[in-house]
Amino acid sequence: MRSIADVLYNFHWVVPGAVARSSQSYAGFLGPFLKRHGILSVLNLRGPNPKFRWWHYEKRVTDRLSVGHVDLPLNSRSLVLLLQLAKLLHAFDSMPKPLLIKCSGGQDRTSFACALY
């Protein structure tokens, strides 16, 4: 059964126990959410955003839990560049699993990345 956090964060397993997808954790509770699913790394498709509190919160939580965190900027309104695609595929190969792939709503960029995975 899906928890309230799973529904709120649009969380779904793409490959059960290995790769999952979700939206941004705006409502907080990222730490318990990551622990509950045993997530070992987070691939943030919104890229680095040091001007925003959500990004600092996400980095703080992943650092505290020793969860890997990679910022890879993809634009939800334009085609992916070859270099971005290469970085995405490298992240898939190198990041510890279970891996959480996320963007703002967990739909456009995340769906693209999960389809490639």
Salt bridges, closest charged atoms under 4 A:
ASP6 OD2 - ARG36 NH1 3.04
ASP6 OD1 - HIS37 NE2 2.79
GLU58 OE2 - HIS69 NE2 2.61
GLU58 OE1 - LYS102 NZ 2.94
ASP71 OD1 - HIS69 ND1 3.65
